[in-house]
Amino acid sequence: MSTAAHAQTHSIGLYLKIWALLFVLSTLSYLVDYFHFEGYVRWGLILLFMALKAGLIVAVFMHLAWERLALIYAILLPPGALLVLIGLMAGEADYTFATRLMFFR
C-alpha cells in the first residue's frame, strides 16, 4: 500500500469518537427545545450545534481536515461569497430606501 493511500485511512476509533460526539451535539440540540429556551438564545444555540455537527461531518467523513486547500475551497469560499453578496444587497437596500424617502414624501 502506498503512503498516499495509507494517509486517507483512519482508525475505527476515530470514527466511533466522531459518531459519539455527533450524538452528544444532537442531544444538546434537542435539549434546547426541552428546556424551553426562547428567542436569540434558542436560535443561537441551535445554529451553533448545527454548524459544529456539519463541520465535524465535513472535516472527518469527507477527509477535509487533512487537506487545507480543499477545506478553504469547500467550506470557507462559498459562505464568504454569500457574505459579500449579502453586504452588497444590504447596501443596495439602504440606497433604495433612502431614494424612496427622498422622492416619495
LINMO-V959561 format. One record per run of one state. SS is the DSSP state (~ for helix, > for strand, _ for the rest). FROM is the first residue (numbers start at 1). LEN is the number of residues. If there is no record, write none. Layout:
BEGIN
SS|FROM|LEN / SS|FROM|LEN
END
This chain:
BEGIN
_|1|2 / ~|3|5 / _|8|4 / ~|12|23 / _|35|4 / ~|39|23 / _|62|2 / ~|64|3 / _|67|1 / ~|68|36 / _|104|2
END
